[in-house]
Amino acid sequence: LVAAFLLCVAGIQGTVNAYRQILPQIQCLYGPTNFSPIMSHVAKFAAHSLQQGTAAYFILLIITDGEITDLDQTRQAIVNASKLPMSIIIVGVGEADFKAVEFLDGETMVFLSL
């Protein structure tokens, strides 16, 4: 389960303010941790921005306490977004096994389109 909030913010302080605003609204999360749907959703915004020629850049920040349950789809979503004006940041918190997140950081291999 991923709680998603889409906000338009300016700069680091805007990001911090949004985080502080949203954090109290998040309740205990449980269930599967699927990242690909939100990645694909934000990628649509980035693709639209690119087509319109606007100077928007998108940063998707995912803070998770669970293992990724849709790893193959998440990897493909990252490949699909790789040429768009966006970055994806995944932060793992807690004691979960984050080997899949480490795999997705791309330091040890290059992702190829499926």
C-alpha positions as CSV (number, residue, x, y, z in Angstrom):
1,L,0.0,0.0,0.0
2,V,1.4,3.4,-0.9
3,A,-0.2,6.6,0.3
4,A,0.3,9.2,-2.5
5,F,0.0,13.0,-2.3
6,L,0.7,15.1,-5.3
7,L,1.8,18.6,-4.5
8,C,3.4,21.4,-6.4
9,V,6.2,22.9,-4.3
10,A,9.0,25.3,-4.9
11,G,12.5,24.4,-3.7
12,I,13.7,22.5,-0.7
13,Q,11.8,24.6,1.8
14,G,8.6,23.9,-0.1
15,T,9.3,20.2,0.0
16,V,10.0,20.3,3.8
17,N,6.8,22.3,4.3
18,A,4.8,19.8,2.3
19,Y,6.3,16.9,4.2
20,R,5.4,18.5,7.5
21,Q,1.8,19.2,6.3
22,I,1.2,15.7,5.0
23,L,2.9,13.6,7.7
24,P,0.1,14.0,10.3
25,Q,-2.4,12.8,7.7
26,I,-0.7,9.4,7.2
27,Q,-2.0,6.6,9.2
28,C,-0.5,3.1,9.7
29,L,0.1,1.5,6.3
30,Y,-0.1,-2.2,5.6
31,G,-0.5,-4.5,2.6
32,P,1.5,-4.8,-0.6
33,T,4.0,-2.1,-1.4
34,N,3.5,-1.3,-5.1
35,F,5.5,1.6,-6.4
36,S,4.9,1.3,-10.1
37,P,1.4,2.9,-10.1
38,I,2.5,6.1,-8.5
39,M,5.7,6.2,-10.6
40,S,3.6,5.8,-13.8
41,H,1.2,8.5,-12.6
42,V,3.9,11.1,-12.0
43,A,5.5,10.1,-15.3
44,K,2.3,11.1,-17.1
45,F,2.6,14.6,-15.6
46,A,6.2,14.8,-16.6
47,A,5.5,13.6,-20.1
48,H,2.7,16.1,-20.5
49,S,4.9,18.9,-19.3
50,L,7.6,17.9,-21.8
51,Q,5.1,17.8,-24.6
52,Q,3.8,21.3,-23.6
53,G,7.4,22.7,-23.5
54,T,7.1,23.9,-20.0
55,A,10.1,24.1,-17.7
56,A,8.6,21.9,-15.0
57,Y,10.7,19.2,-13.3
58,F,9.1,16.5,-11.2
59,I,10.6,14.8,-8.1
60,L,8.8,11.8,-6.7
61,L,9.8,11.2,-3.1
62,I,8.7,7.8,-1.8
63,I,9.2,7.1,1.9
64,T,8.5,3.4,2.6
65,D,8.7,1.0,5.5
66,G,8.1,-2.1,3.4
67,E,9.6,-4.2,0.7
68,I,8.7,-3.5,-2.9
69,T,6.1,-6.1,-4.0
70,D,6.0,-5.2,-7.7
71,L,9.7,-5.1,-8.4
72,D,9.5,-5.9,-12.1
73,Q,6.8,-3.4,-12.8
74,T,8.7,-0.8,-10.7
75,R,11.8,-1.4,-12.7
76,Q,9.9,-0.9,-15.9
77,A,8.3,2.2,-14.6
78,I,11.8,3.6,-13.9
79,V,12.9,2.7,-17.4
80,N,9.9,4.4,-18.9
81,A,10.5,7.5,-16.9
82,S,14.2,7.7,-17.5
83,K,13.9,10.2,-20.4
84,L,11.4,12.4,-18.7
85,P,12.1,15.5,-16.6
86,M,11.7,13.7,-13.3
87,S,13.7,12.1,-10.5
88,I,12.5,9.3,-8.3
89,I,13.9,9.1,-4.8
90,I,13.1,6.1,-2.6
91,V,13.8,6.3,1.1
92,G,13.5,3.2,3.2
93,V,12.8,3.6,6.9
94,G,12.6,0.9,9.6
95,E,13.8,-2.7,9.8
96,A,12.4,-4.0,6.4
97,D,14.7,-5.7,3.9
98,F,15.5,-3.0,1.4
99,K,17.6,-5.1,-1.0
100,A,15.1,-4.4,-3.8
101,V,15.5,-0.6,-3.3
102,E,19.3,-1.1,-3.4
103,F,18.8,-3.0,-6.7
104,L,16.8,-0.1,-8.1
105,D,19.5,2.5,-7.4
106,G,21.2,1.4,-10.6
107,E,24.8,1.6,-9.3
108,T,25.6,-2.0,-10.2
109,M,23.7,-2.4,-13.4
110,V,22.1,-0.5,-16.3
111,F,18.4,-1.0,-16.8
112,L,17.4,-1.9,-20.2
113,S,13.9,-1.5,-21.6
114,L,11.9,-4.8,-21.4
